């Protein structure tokens, strides 16, 4: 045996020894998690805790000194936590399907692969299934960095009593999928409206004569092309893998860095963490200075707004609901006082939830 072979044998023996210890420690950790699950069940507490999730990610990021990057360590822990949550209580999480959609990808980034991902045909269906407690949580898109708000998500917060439990950001990159490689022969493109809009320049330059057909999701676009053998789909690469489509072109979005913010919705509330965000929706009297007074309240309290959107009141013309996100938790004394002041100035007020900011954690 050569010196190199002897050295490799010794190194591999060291890895084998470490693997034995790692497996024992992982299973020991899972045992603790099972006991935690028992305590949670007896006390009626939620199984999934985004505040605890954030604590774990912060801890392992700090402990990770290389050579593996912290992102790999977090991914490993994400799957370990996914598996231990499944031991405590198999979670059912709804998303805008079918499988292979960006919502599906976001769900897996957040919860790992050990939970039961349940596709729904529309965003309102995700809300209704969670509200009826047929699902534990839902993952829904709320805004995109280039196209703005997802109206159906905002509207459903007005129609249900669900709250925001957590958030995440997912990078969005579109591929052109299908069987037809000759772009000149393509007569039809399938894709979700917001995705088609994000690829409008590429479509105009490369497929100017193709009919654009809106679908309920990017994954549905891929599914239709796989079934009909007709046209091309604008979707994710993972959708191409699931539905066995060829990648005709990659990165066809008009702007690099395109990102969608997703919310985890449910009926539970997250405790205070080091960095939290709160979401509210309200309506105000239709008179001069009403919105200014609300915004001034935030300014006077030195509270940073991270988002403000408006949606029309469907029953009253030219009046609006305002959706606001800001930094801080509703249990903070300063935020409590601020919310009481804001509520007193509104005709309609609804607290949508306080939850950990996504920060730089896995997306």
C-alpha positions as CSV (number, residue, x, y, z in Angstrom):
1,X,0.0,0.0,0.0
2,X,1.4,3.4,-1.0
3,X,1.9,6.3,1.4
4,X,-1.1,8.1,-0.2
5,X,-3.3,5.1,0.2
6,X,-2.3,4.8,3.8
7,X,-3.0,8.5,4.5
8,X,-6.4,8.3,2.8
9,X,-7.3,5.2,4.9
10,X,-6.4,7.0,8.1
11,X,-8.4,10.1,7.1
12,X,-11.4,8.1,6.1
13,X,-11.2,6.2,9.4
14,X,-11.3,9.5,11.2
15,X,-14.4,10.5,9.2
16,X,-16.1,7.2,10.0
17,X,-15.4,7.7,13.7
18,X,-16.8,11.3,13.6
19,X,-19.9,10.0,11.6
20,X,-20.7,7.6,14.4
21,X,-20.5,10.4,17.0
22,X,-22.5,12.9,14.8
23,X,-25.3,10.4,14.3
24,X,-25.4,9.6,18.0
25,X,-25.6,13.4,18.8
26,X,-28.2,14.1,16.2
27,X,-30.5,11.3,17.6
28,X,-29.8,12.6,21.1
29,X,-30.9,16.1,20.0
30,X,-34.0,14.6,18.4
31,X,-34.8,12.9,21.7
32,X,-34.7,16.3,23.5
33,X,-36.9,17.7,20.7
34,X,-39.4,14.9,21.3
35,X,-39.6,15.8,25.0
36,X,-40.0,19.5,24.1
37,X,-42.9,18.5,21.8
38,X,-44.5,16.6,24.7
39,X,-44.3,19.7,26.9
40,X,-45.7,21.9,24.2
41,X,-48.6,19.5,23.6
42,X,-49.4,19.4,27.3
43,X,-49.3,23.2,27.6
44,X,-51.1,23.8,24.3
45,X,-48.1,25.7,22.8
46,X,-47.4,25.9,19.0
47,X,-45.1,23.2,17.6
48,X,-43.4,25.5,15.1
49,X,-41.7,28.5,16.8
50,X,-40.1,31.1,14.4
51,X,-38.5,32.8,17.3
52,X,-36.7,29.6,18.4
53,X,-35.8,28.9,14.7
54,X,-34.2,32.3,14.5
55,X,-32.3,31.7,17.8
56,X,-30.9,28.4,16.4
57,X,-29.8,30.0,13.1
58,X,-28.1,32.8,14.9
59,X,-26.3,30.4,17.3
60,X,-25.0,28.0,14.6
61,X,-24.0,30.9,12.4
62,X,-21.9,32.3,15.2
63,X,-20.4,28.9,16.1
64,X,-19.5,28.1,12.5
65,X,-15.9,28.8,11.9
66,X,-15.4,26.9,8.6
67,X,-14.3,25.4,6.3
68,X,-18.0,24.9,5.4
69,X,-19.8,28.3,5.0
70,X,-22.4,29.2,7.5
71,X,-25.1,28.9,4.8
72,X,-24.4,25.1,4.5
73,X,-24.5,24.7,8.3
74,X,-27.9,26.5,8.4
75,X,-29.2,24.3,5.7
76,X,-28.2,21.2,7.6
77,X,-29.9,22.5,10.7
78,X,-33.0,23.4,8.7
79,X,-33.5,19.8,7.8
80,X,-32.7,18.6,11.3
81,X,-35.4,21.0,12.7
82,X,-37.8,19.9,10.0
83,X,-37.3,16.3,11.0
84,X,-37.7,16.9,14.7
85,X,-40.8,19.0,14.1
86,X,-42.2,16.1,12.2
87,X,-41.5,13.9,15.3
88,X,-43.4,16.4,17.5
89,X,-46.3,16.9,15.2
90,X,-46.5,16.3,11.5
91,X,-47.2,19.7,10.1
92,X,-49.4,20.3,7.1
93,X,-48.4,23.5,5.2
94,X,-50.4,24.9,2.4
95,X,-49.0,26.8,-0.7
96,X,-50.0,28.0,-4.1
97,X,-49.4,24.9,-6.2
98,X,-48.9,22.6,-7.9
99,X,-45.5,21.3,-6.8
100,X,-42.6,23.1,-8.4
101,X,-44.1,26.6,-7.9
102,X,-41.9,29.3,-6.3
103,X,-44.3,29.1,-3.3
104,X,-43.4,25.4,-3.0
105,X,-39.7,26.3,-3.2
106,X,-40.2,29.0,-0.5
107,X,-42.1,26.5,1.7
108,X,-39.2,24.0,1.5
109,X,-36.7,26.7,2.2
110,X,-38.6,27.6,5.4
111,X,-39.8,24.3,6.7
112,X,-37.5,21.7,5.1
113,X,-38.6,18.5,3.4
114,X,-40.0,16.5,6.4
115,X,-43.4,18.4,6.6
116,X,-46.4,17.7,4.5
117,X,-46.6,20.3,1.7
118,X,-50.3,20.6,0.5
119,X,-50.8,22.4,-2.8
120,X,-53.8,24.7,-3.3
121,X,-55.3,26.1,-6.5
122,X,-55.3,29.7,-5.3
123,X,-54.1,32.0,-2.6
124,X,-57.6,32.4,-1.1
125,X,-57.8,28.6,-0.9
126,X,-54.6,28.6,1.2
127,X,-56.2,31.1,3.6
128,X,-59.5,29.3,3.9
129,X,-57.8,25.9,4.5
130,X,-55.7,27.4,7.3
131,X,-58.7,29.2,8.8
132,X,-60.8,26.0,8.8
133,X,-57.8,24.3,10.5
134,X,-57.4,21.8,7.8
135,X,-53.9,23.0,7.5
136,X,-51.5,24.1,10.3
137,X,-50.0,27.0,8.3
138,X,-49.9,28.5,4.9
139,X,-47.0,30.1,2.8
140,X,-48.2,33.0,0.6
141,X,-46.4,35.6,-1.5
142,X,-47.1,39.2,-0.4
143,X,-44.8,41.4,-2.5
144,X,-42.2,41.2,-5.3
145,X,-39.2,43.5,-5.6
146,X,-40.0,44.5,-9.1
147,X,-43.8,44.1,-9.4
148,X,-45.0,45.2,-6.0
149,X,-47.9,43.9,-3.9
150,X,-49.7,40.6,-4.4
151,X,-53.3,41.9,-4.1
152,X,-55.1,38.6,-3.4
153,X,-52.9,38.0,-0.3
154,X,-53.6,41.5,1.1
155,X,-57.3,41.2,0.4
156,X,-57.5,37.8,2.2
157,X,-56.2,39.4,5.4
158,X,-59.3,41.5,5.3
159,X,-61.6,38.5,4.9
160,X,-60.1,36.1,7.5
161,X,-58.8,36.3,11.0
162,X,-55.4,34.8,10.2
163,X,-52.2,36.5,11.3
164,X,-48.7,36.7,10.1
165,X,-46.4,34.3,12.0
166,X,-43.2,34.5,10.1
167,X,-41.6,35.9,6.8
168,X,-39.0,34.9,4.3
169,X,-37.4,36.2,1.1
170,X,-37.0,34.0,-1.9
171,X,-34.8,34.8,-4.9
172,X,-36.8,34.4,-8.2
173,X,-35.2,33.3,-11.4
174,X,-37.3,32.3,-14.4
175,X,-36.5,29.7,-17.0
176,X,-38.2,29.0,-20.3
177,X,-39.2,25.3,-20.3
178,X,-40.7,22.9,-22.8
179,X,-40.0,20.7,-25.8
180,X,-39.8,23.2,-28.7
181,X,-36.3,24.4,-29.2
182,X,-37.0,26.6,-32.2
183,X,-38.3,29.9,-30.7
184,X,-39.6,31.0,-34.1
185,X,-42.1,28.1,-34.0
186,X,-43.5,28.8,-30.6
187,X,-47.1,30.1,-30.7
188,X,-47.9,30.1,-27.0
189,X,-46.3,30.9,-23.7
190,X,-47.8,29.9,-20.4
191,X,-47.0,31.6,-17.1
192,X,-48.4,33.3,-14.0
193,X,-49.3,37.0,-14.7
194,X,-46.8,38.5,-12.3
195,X,-44.0,36.2,-13.7
196,X,-44.9,37.1,-17.3
197,X,-44.7,40.8,-16.4
198,X,-41.2,40.2,-14.9
199,X,-40.1,38.7,-18.2
200,X,-41.8,41.1,-20.5
201,X,-38.6,42.6,-22.1
202,X,-37.2,39.1,-22.8
203,X,-40.5,37.9,-24.3
204,X,-40.8,41.1,-26.5
205,X,-37.3,40.6,-27.8
206,X,-37.4,36.9,-28.4
207,X,-41.0,35.8,-28.8
208,X,-42.8,38.9,-29.9
209,X,-45.6,37.0,-31.8
210,X,-46.3,34.4,-29.2
211,X,-49.6,34.4,-27.3
212,X,-49.1,34.9,-23.6
213,X,-51.5,32.7,-21.6
214,X,-51.9,33.4,-17.8
215,X,-52.0,30.5,-15.5
216,X,-52.7,30.2,-11.7
217,X,-49.0,29.5,-11.0
218,X,-45.6,29.0,-12.7
219,X,-45.8,25.3,-11.8
220,X,-49.2,25.0,-13.4
221,X,-47.7,26.5,-16.6
222,X,-45.0,23.8,-16.6
223,X,-47.7,21.1,-15.9
224,X,-49.8,22.3,-18.8
225,X,-46.9,22.3,-21.2
226,X,-45.9,18.8,-20.1
227,X,-49.4,17.5,-20.6
228,X,-50.3,19.3,-23.8
229,X,-46.9,19.2,-25.5
230,X,-47.8,22.7,-26.6
231,X,-45.9,26.0,-26.3
232,X,-43.4,26.9,-23.6
233,X,-43.7,27.6,-19.9
234,X,-42.1,30.4,-17.8
235,X,-41.3,28.7,-14.5
236,X,-38.5,27.6,-12.2
237,X,-35.9,25.1,-13.1
238,X,-37.2,22.8,-10.3
239,X,-40.6,22.8,-12.1
240,X,-38.8,21.7,-15.3
241,X,-37.2,18.8,-13.3
242,X,-40.6,17.8,-11.8
243,X,-42.5,17.9,-15.1
244,X,-39.6,16.6,-17.2
245,X,-39.3,19.6,-19.4
246,X,-36.2,20.9,-21.2
247,X,-34.6,24.2,-20.2
248,X,-34.7,26.3,-23.3
249,X,-33.4,29.5,-21.7
250,X,-32.4,30.5,-18.2
251,X,-32.5,33.8,-16.3
252,X,-35.0,35.4,-18.6
253,X,-36.3,37.8,-15.9
254,X,-35.7,41.5,-16.8
255,X,-34.0,42.4,-13.5
256,X,-31.4,40.3,-11.7
257,X,-31.9,40.1,-7.9
258,X,-35.6,39.7,-8.4
259,X,-37.0,38.6,-4.9
260,X,-40.4,37.8,-3.5
261,X,-41.3,38.2,0.1
262,X,-43.4,35.4,1.5
263,X,-45.5,35.2,4.7
264,X,-46.3,32.3,6.9
265,X,-49.9,32.6,8.0
266,X,-51.7,30.9,10.9
267,X,-53.5,31.3,14.1
268,X,-50.5,31.4,16.5
269,X,-48.4,34.4,17.7
270,X,-44.6,34.7,17.9
271,X,-43.0,35.9,21.1
272,X,-40.6,38.8,21.1
273,X,-37.1,38.3,19.6
274,X,-34.2,40.7,19.2
275,X,-35.5,41.9,15.8
276,X,-39.2,41.9,15.0
277,X,-41.6,43.3,12.5
278,X,-45.3,44.1,13.0
279,X,-48.0,44.4,10.3
280,X,-51.3,46.3,10.5
281,X,-54.1,47.3,8.2
282,X,-56.4,50.3,8.8
283,X,-58.9,52.7,7.2
284,X,-59.1,56.4,8.1
285,X,-61.6,59.2,7.7
286,X,-61.7,60.6,4.2
287,X,-60.6,64.1,5.2
288,X,-57.5,66.3,4.8
289,X,-54.5,65.2,6.9
290,X,-55.8,61.8,8.1
291,X,-53.0,59.8,6.7
292,X,-50.4,62.4,7.6
293,X,-51.5,62.2,11.3
294,X,-51.0,58.4,11.2
295,X,-47.5,58.7,9.7
296,X,-46.6,61.5,12.1
297,X,-47.5,59.1,15.0
298,X,-44.8,56.7,13.7
299,X,-42.3,59.5,13.1
300,X,-42.8,61.0,16.6
301,X,-42.3,57.5,18.1
302,X,-39.1,57.0,16.0
303,X,-40.5,53.8,14.6
304,X,-39.2,52.8,11.2
305,X,-41.8,51.9,8.5
306,X,-40.6,49.2,6.1
307,X,-43.7,49.1,3.9
308,X,-46.9,51.0,3.1
309,X,-49.5,49.8,0.6
310,X,-53.1,50.8,-0.2
311,X,-56.0,48.7,-1.4
312,X,-59.4,50.1,-2.3
313,X,-62.4,49.6,-0.1
314,X,-64.7,47.6,-2.4
315,X,-67.9,49.0,-0.8
316,X,-66.9,52.7,-0.9
317,X,-65.5,54.3,-4.0
318,X,-62.1,56.1,-3.7
319,X,-61.6,55.1,-0.1
320,X,-58.7,52.8,0.9
321,X,-57.3,50.3,3.3
322,X,-53.7,50.9,4.2
323,X,-51.3,48.1,5.0
324,X,-48.2,49.1,7.0
325,X,-45.2,47.1,8.2
326,X,-42.8,48.5,10.8
327,X,-40.0,47.4,13.0
328,X,-40.9,46.4,16.6
329,X,-43.1,43.9,18.4
330,X,-46.6,44.6,19.6
331,X,-45.6,43.6,23.1
332,X,-42.9,46.3,23.3
333,X,-44.3,49.0,25.6
334,X,-43.5,51.7,23.0
335,X,-45.2,49.8,20.2
336,X,-48.2,49.1,22.4
337,X,-48.6,52.8,23.1
338,X,-48.2,53.6,19.4
339,X,-50.8,51.1,18.3
340,X,-53.3,52.5,20.8
341,X,-52.8,56.0,19.4
342,X,-53.0,54.8,15.7
343,X,-56.2,52.8,16.5
344,X,-57.9,55.8,18.0
345,X,-57.4,57.7,14.7
346,X,-58.8,54.9,12.5
347,X,-62.3,53.9,11.4
348,X,-61.1,50.3,10.9
349,X,-58.0,48.9,12.5
350,X,-56.6,45.3,12.4
351,X,-53.4,44.0,13.9
352,X,-52.0,41.3,11.5
353,X,-49.2,40.1,13.7
354,X,-45.7,40.5,15.1
355,X,-43.0,38.2,13.9
356,X,-39.2,37.8,13.6
357,X,-37.6,39.7,10.7
358,X,-36.2,37.4,8.0
359,X,-32.8,39.1,8.2
360,X,-30.1,37.2,6.3
361,X,-31.3,33.7,7.1
362,X,-32.0,31.0,4.5
363,X,-34.3,32.0,1.6
